[in-house]
Amino acid sequence: MKTKTDSRRWQIDRRIPLAIIAALLSQVAAMLIWATQLEARVMTLEGGMRDLRQISERLGRMEERMEGLEDDLTAIRQQLDRLVGSLVRR
């Protein structure tokens, strides 16, 4: 005798063609390959972004240093102008 729970169980029927099962398995395999390749691409892009952030930080520090050097150069020029001016007056 069959019970109600037996009739609700999931079963594979022999009427499902082997070609459909093979197609489903190949699609799953293709999806896994695609997902793996996608992850590799994402990892590569994330590494590139990390490098760009480091370069951006270094560039910002270099710009600050350049501004400081420009200020120092302006001060040196002013001192030279005063020194030359005082030597010319003598």
CORNOR-V212631 format. One record per backbone hydrogen bond with DSSP energy under -0.5 kcal/mol. NH is the residue of the N-H (numbers start at 0). CO is the residue of the C=O. Records with the same first field share a line. If there is no record, write none. Layout:
NH=CO + CO
//
This chain:
6=2
7=3
8=4 + 5
12=10
15=12
19=16
20=16
21=17
22=18
23=19
24=20
25=21
26=22
27=23
28=24
29=25
30=26
31=27
32=28
33=29
34=30
35=31
36=32
37=33
38=34
39=35
40=36
41=37
42=38
43=39
44=40
45=41
46=42
47=43
48=44
49=45
50=46
51=47
52=48
53=49
54=50
55=51
56=52
57=53
58=54
59=55
60=56
61=57
62=58
63=59
64=60
65=61
66=62
67=63
68=64
69=65
70=66
71=67
72=68
73=69
74=70
75=71
76=72
77=73
78=74
79=75
80=76
81=77
82=78
83=79
84=80
85=81
86=82
87=83
88=84
89=85
//
